[in-house]
């Protein structure tokens, strides 16, 4: 009978340990998820501010004039 009781106690301890680890992992996941959300919101704000600052030009950088570099500099 004592072997059964010891087995039940060991099983209970193992279950408590498993639940403890599961709770800790969920807390870590929640913290990582919150940090990721904050990072994404910060990146979105930066991207939005960059779009607003470049909006005044109304011309993308790729469409600006680039001088022809194939002709020689000195033409005498």
Number of C-alpha atoms within 10 A of each C-alpha: 6 7 8 9 10 11 12 12 12 12 12 12 12 12 12 12 12 12 12 12 12 12 12 12 12 12 12 12 12 12 12 12 12 12 12 12 12 12 12 12 12 12 12 12 12 12 11 11 12 11 11 11 9 12 11 8 9 7 10 9 9 7 7 8 7 7 7 7 7 6 8 7 7 5 5 3
